[in-house]
Amino acid sequence: MERGLLWLPLLVVFFWLAWQGSKEYQKVEAYRAWAEQFERAKYDIYAVLGQKSNNITWGKPTPQGPIKLETFSLLNVQQIYLLIDGKSVDVENPPEKGRSIELEFLFSESTNSVRVPFTEIPLAAEWGKFLLLVLQGLRSPQNQ
């Protein structure tokens, strides 16, 4: 009887971990179906992000699919910043550590901005570099 009572908490933890793993798998599968419509996409526990042509769509991942989706055009973006712990850093030389990692998109027509959270600094830096190149391409004299 005592042995059974000792193993019961372990059994509960095992089932909880299996349930959490199942939920995360459902999120990834829902993301995979959602991401097919984009040229480039990213998934992490904080946000999903997709880029198709000049449009960026982002939202929060759930097992049923991304929610709170927002879409904006890079044509309306004035500047893109990589924020680590709320401070702008160089995307070419990001720090190795940080608690809060975000890409901030500042819009030309207003003082509003969009901040997309990331879990990893290298991933955020790569997205920042890529989107800055796209933004520069949109502003080049050839495109105007």
N, C-alpha and C positions, 0 to 999 in steps of 0.2 A: 504494500500500500504506500509506504513512504517513497519507494522508488518511483512509483507512478506519479506521485505529487511533485517529485523533483523534476521529472521529464515534462510535465504539463506546460510550464512556462516556455520551455524550449520548443515544444510543439506549436504553441501559440505564436511565437516569434517566427517560426518557419512558415506558417500559413500567412502571416502578415507580410513577410518578405515576398512570398510567391504572389500575393495579391498586388503588391506595389509593382513588382516586375511585370505583371500582366497589364496593369494600367499604363506603364511606360511604353510597353510594346504597342498597345493600342494607339497611343499618341504618335509614335513613330510611323505606324502604318497609315494613320489618318493624314499625317504630314506628307508622306510619300505620294499619296494620291493627289493631295492639294498642290504639291510642288511640280507636278508634271506640266502644268500650264506655263511655267516660267523658264526663262533662259538660264537663270542662276538662282539658287535658293539655299537657305541655311536653316538648320533646326538646332535649338538647344532648349534647355528647360525653361528659360525666361521668355523667349520669343521665337517666332518664325519670321523669315524675311524672304521675299521673292522679288526679283528684278526681271521685268519684261520690257524691252525697248527702253523708253525714258520713264517708265512708271515703276514705282517702288510700292510694294504692298507688305504690310507687317501686321502681326497680331500675336495672340497668346495661344500656345498649343493646349489642346484638351484631347481626351480619348475620342471624342466625337468629331474632331477636326478643329482647325484654328477658329478662334472667336475674337471679337473686338477688332476686326480687320479694318485697317485704314490704308488708303491708297493716296499717293501724291506723285506729282510729276517732277522729275529732276530739272525740267525747264523752269520751275518756280523756285528752285533751291539757289540761294545766294552762296552759302558756304557749308562745308561738312567738317565737323570736328570730331576727333577721338577724345573722349573724356574718360579719365581714370581718376576715381575718387572725386569727381566733380571738377577736375582741372583739365584744361586742354593740353594735350601732349602731341609731339611730332609722330605721325604715323610711320615714318621711316625708322625712328628710334624709340619705340615705346618702352616703358619700364617693364620689368619682369613680373612685378606683383602689383595687385590692386584689389580693393574690395568691390568697388562699383565700376563697371565697364560699360560704356555706352557710346554709340555713334549719334551725334547731334546734327540735325539738318535744320539750318536757318533759312527761312524763306524771304525772298526779296520784297514781296508785297506787304508784309506785316512783321510784327515783332515776335510772332509765334515761332515755336520750334517744335520738332519732333525728336524724341530721344528713344532710340531702340537699344534695349539692354542686350548684353552678351555675357557669356560665362567665361570666355577665354580671351586674353589680350591678343595673342597672335591672330586669332580668327577675326576679331574686330579690326585689327590693323590691316589685314589683307582686304577685308571688305572696304575699309576706308580708302586704301590706296586705289583699289579698283574703281570705286565710285567717284573719287576725285579725278581719275583719268577720264571717265565718261563725262563728267561735268566739264572738264577742260575741252574735251572734244566737241561738246555742245556749244561752247563759247568761242571756238576757233573761228577765224574770219571766213573759212570755207563754208561753214554752216550758216552764215548770216546773210 
